[in-house]
Amino acid sequence: MSPLLVRGLTGLALLPLTASPGLAATAAPDTGSTAWILTASALVLFMTLPGLALFYGGLVHARNVLSVLMQCFAICCIASVLWAVCGYSLAFDGEGALIGSLHKAFLAHLAPLRPGTPLPEAVFALYQMTFAVITPALIIGAIPERVSFPFVALFSALWLLFVYVPVAHWIWGGGWLAGLGTLDFAGGIVVHTTAGVSALLLALMVGRRRGFPTTMTPPHSPGMTMTGAGMLWVGWFGFNGGSALAADASAANAILVTHLSASAGALAWTAAEWIKIRKPTSIGIVTGCVAGLATITPAAGYVSPAAALAIGTAGGLVCFFITLYVKHRLVIDDSLDVFAVHGVGGILGSLLLPVFLSPDLGGAGFAEGRTAVGQLAVQILAVGVVALWSGLLTFGIGRLLGAVVPLRVDQEAEHDGLDLASHGERAYEFTP
């Protein structure tokens, strides 16, 4: 038999295998999941610009609105570039326990299909980039109206590389905490714990605003804050739902429980506020909503809708009282409650996760050989290590940069507002 005929018969014999739907699925990304994660990427970026920017902007004085928007915009640009240069590769490439490799620096060598997902690696890298954008942007809510723009820009760059990237690798990139079985579906530890703890340390290092806490005026635009909060709420569907990395039942459940937790958190905060000051406020209901969102984030893919109502309620109530404690007992000027809402919410959700992971409570169930107590121990270890790492590195970066650039603006600039002093512009121009 001729070699040509042999090759022809072999090709015919293998034809059914090459046409197999199962084999084809492993060779090409799933178009539905790819479309969903592209949409989710846009939603998460929408959380920062304009969602977080408007949420924070409405909470500061009118003379500082533009500075907050400028900081969010600049952080988006800085984080995106650094993520492409080396952040993605260090976080998600390589098998190191502590940090990844530089093999995919500048987003080179991206695979047609990201292992373990139905996505092109470029889509996975894009989606993770939006998380790298919003995490350092959260921190500026602790220090608005008094910190110099060069410090914010440089701090955000170094913090992303030395805090966020290693922690993302430890938990999401196959690092040592992932090896221990740490669960963090969408960033209760990677995003909210790192940002919240760092925000508290930075607020202590920068110091209080002039007049805090006795003579501070109210937020200049609660309406702007409510608008930003609504954008955050919608964007969070991409934040949590997209973390399933597929258009499937897990994504649907994550979005459902996210919405329920946000609603429960908003109602719980409003009830507590109503009891305490006899009036429900717009700032209170949106802050409770964000607390519920932050608290469900680590558990979104693992728990039931009923559990989400409990988690959101706990988040709203606990974050409400921690906010009062930080501001009035510790007298720390974490201006927009980043630690009390995001940090405490992310930590609380990470520790409640093992409770509601039980199948008896509608959860996804534990890994083989793992119990609720064992999972809780792992979660406590992960939260503790990440909080310690975030605090130590934030202190070190802050001290280092403080010796190079002004950490805080002078009293005249703080009095006049950072819009004009730092950027030579005003958010609002009033004419007689």
Stockholm file with secondary structure:
# STOCKHOLM 1.0

chainA/1-432         MSPLLVRGLTGLALLPLTASPGLAATAAPDTGSTAWILTASALVLFMTLPGLALFYGGLVHARNVLSVLMQCFAICCIASVLWAVCGYSLAFDGEGALIGSLHKAFLAHLAPLRPGTPLPEAVFALYQMTFAVITPALIIGAIPERVSFPFVALFSALWLLFVYVPVAHWIWGGGWLAGLGTLDFAGGIVVHTTAGVSALLLALMVGRRRGFPTTMTPPHSPGMTMTGAGMLWVGWFGFNGGSALAADASAANAILVTHLSASAGALAWTAAEWIKIRKPTSIGIVTGCVAGLATITPAAGYVSPAAALAIGTAGGLVCFFITLYVKHRLVIDDSLDVFAVHGVGGILGSLLLPVFLSPDLGGAGFAEGRTAVGQLAVQILAVGVVALWSGLLTFGIGRLLGAVVPLRVDQEAEHDGLDLASHGERAYEFTP
#=GR chainA/1-432 SS CCHHHHHHHHHHHHHHHHTCHHHHHHHSCCHHHHHHHHHHHHHHHHIIIIIIHHHHHHHSCGGGHHHHHHHHHHHHHHHHHHIIIIIHHHHHSSCCSSCCCSTTGGGCSCCSSCTTSSSCHHHHHHHHHHHHHHHHHHHGGGSTTTBCHHHHHHHHHHHIIIIIHHHHHHHTSSCHHHHHTCCCSSSIIIIIIHHHHHHHHHHHHHCCCTTTTTSCCCCSCHHHHHHHHHHHHHHHHHHHHGGGSSSSHHHHHHHHHHHHHHHHHHHHHHHHHHHHHSSCCHHHHHHHHHHHHHHHGGGTTTSCHHHHHHHHHHHHHHHHHHHHIIIIISCCCCTTCIIIIIIHHHHHHHHHHHHHTSGGGTCCCCCTTCCHHHHHHHHHHHHHHHHHHHHHHHHHHHHHHHTTSCSBCCHHHHHHCHHHHHHSCCSCCCCC
#=GC SS_cons         CCHHHHHHHHHHHHHHHHTCHHHHHHHSCCHHHHHHHHHHHHHHHHIIIIIIHHHHHHHSCGGGHHHHHHHHHHHHHHHHHHIIIIIHHHHHSSCCSSCCCSTTGGGCSCCSSCTTSSSCHHHHHHHHHHHHHHHHHHHGGGSTTTBCHHHHHHHHHHHIIIIIHHHHHHHTSSCHHHHHTCCCSSSIIIIIIHHHHHHHHHHHHHCCCTTTTTSCCCCSCHHHHHHHHHHHHHHHHHHHHGGGSSSSHHHHHHHHHHHHHHHHHHHHHHHHHHHHHSSCCHHHHHHHHHHHHHHHGGGTTTSCHHHHHHHHHHHHHHHHHHHHIIIIISCCCCTTCIIIIIIHHHHHHHHHHHHHTSGGGTCCCCCTTCCHHHHHHHHHHHHHHHHHHHHHHHHHHHHHHHTTSCSBCCHHHHHHCHHHHHHSCCSCCCCC
//
